[in-house]
């Protein structure tokens, strides 16, 4: 339950009833703020959630480089690059390098 201390007594009673019934309760103003936050995130490109290294690996994959080539170029192990690839695919809700490449081209992240 979330309730601001300046809430009306009637709202407190309603909140207690909902919580007692096993439900959750938040104020209308908090619900609106949460909804606004969701809208803000929906407008952000998916790649904004990536770390700098994940973004770098994404761009290199989208440019057609293999995991081995990326590892060589960045002086990292193939396993490390594979881990970055798995994480960025998960964060971006994608399964393949083809999806990743399509996204990167569509967003203008690679030539």
C-alpha positions as CSV (number, residue, x, y, z in Angstrom):
1,X,0.0,0.0,0.0
2,X,1.2,3.5,-0.8
3,X,-0.6,6.5,0.6
4,X,0.6,10.1,1.0
5,X,0.3,11.5,4.5
6,X,-1.8,14.4,3.2
7,X,-4.5,11.9,1.8
8,X,-8.1,12.3,2.9
9,X,-9.4,10.1,5.7
10,X,-11.9,8.5,3.3
11,X,-9.0,7.5,1.0
12,X,-7.2,5.9,4.0
13,X,-10.3,3.8,4.8
14,X,-10.6,2.7,1.1
15,X,-6.9,1.8,1.1
16,X,-7.2,-0.3,4.3
17,X,-10.2,-2.2,2.9
18,X,-8.3,-3.0,-0.3
19,X,-5.2,-4.2,1.5
20,X,-7.3,-6.2,3.9
21,X,-8.8,-7.9,0.9
22,X,-5.4,-8.9,-0.3
23,X,-5.2,-6.3,-3.0
24,X,-2.7,-3.4,-3.6
25,X,-3.4,0.3,-3.3
26,X,-1.8,3.4,-4.6
27,X,-3.1,6.9,-4.9
28,X,-4.4,8.3,-8.1
29,X,-1.5,10.8,-8.3
30,X,1.1,8.1,-7.9
31,X,-0.6,6.0,-10.6
32,X,-0.5,9.0,-12.9
33,X,3.2,9.6,-12.2
34,X,3.9,5.9,-12.9
35,X,1.9,6.1,-16.2
36,X,3.9,9.2,-17.3
37,X,7.1,7.3,-16.5
38,X,6.0,4.4,-18.7
39,X,5.2,6.8,-21.6
40,X,8.7,8.4,-21.2
41,X,10.4,5.0,-21.4
42,X,8.3,3.9,-24.4
43,X,9.5,6.9,-26.3
44,X,13.2,6.1,-25.6
45,X,15.0,3.9,-28.2
46,X,15.6,0.4,-26.8
47,X,19.3,0.7,-27.1
48,X,19.4,3.4,-24.4
49,X,19.3,0.7,-21.8
50,X,22.6,-0.8,-23.0
51,X,25.9,-0.3,-21.3
52,X,28.6,1.5,-23.4
53,X,30.3,-1.9,-24.1
54,X,27.0,-3.6,-25.0
55,X,26.3,-0.7,-27.4
56,X,29.7,-1.0,-28.9
57,X,29.3,-4.8,-29.4
58,X,25.8,-4.3,-30.9
59,X,27.2,-1.8,-33.4
60,X,30.0,-4.1,-34.3
61,X,27.7,-7.1,-34.8
62,X,25.4,-5.0,-36.9
63,X,28.4,-4.0,-39.0
64,X,28.8,-7.7,-39.8
65,X,31.7,-8.6,-37.5
66,X,31.9,-12.0,-35.9
67,X,32.2,-12.5,-32.2
68,X,35.8,-13.6,-32.7
69,X,36.6,-10.5,-34.7
70,X,35.1,-8.3,-32.1
71,X,37.0,-10.0,-29.3
72,X,40.2,-9.6,-31.3
73,X,39.6,-5.9,-32.0
74,X,38.6,-5.1,-28.4
75,X,41.3,-7.3,-26.8
76,X,38.7,-9.3,-24.9
77,X,37.9,-13.0,-24.8
78,X,35.3,-14.5,-27.1
79,X,33.4,-15.6,-24.0
80,X,33.2,-12.0,-22.8
81,X,31.9,-10.8,-26.1
82,X,29.4,-13.6,-26.2
83,X,28.2,-12.6,-22.7
84,X,27.7,-9.0,-23.9
85,X,25.8,-10.2,-26.9
86,X,23.5,-12.4,-24.8
87,X,22.8,-9.5,-22.4
88,X,22.1,-6.9,-25.1
89,X,19.8,-9.3,-27.0
90,X,18.0,-9.9,-23.7
91,X,17.7,-6.2,-22.9
92,X,16.5,-5.5,-26.4
93,X,14.0,-8.4,-26.4
94,X,15.6,-9.9,-29.5
95,X,16.8,-13.4,-30.3
96,X,19.1,-13.1,-33.3
97,X,21.9,-11.1,-34.8
98,X,19.7,-10.5,-37.8
99,X,17.1,-8.8,-35.6
100,X,19.8,-6.7,-34.0
101,X,21.2,-5.7,-37.3
102,X,17.8,-4.7,-38.7
103,X,17.2,-2.6,-35.6
104,X,20.6,-0.9,-35.8
105,X,20.2,-0.1,-39.5
106,X,16.6,1.2,-38.9
107,X,17.8,3.5,-36.1
108,X,20.8,4.7,-38.2
109,X,23.4,3.3,-35.8
110,X,25.4,1.7,-38.6
111,X,25.9,2.5,-42.3
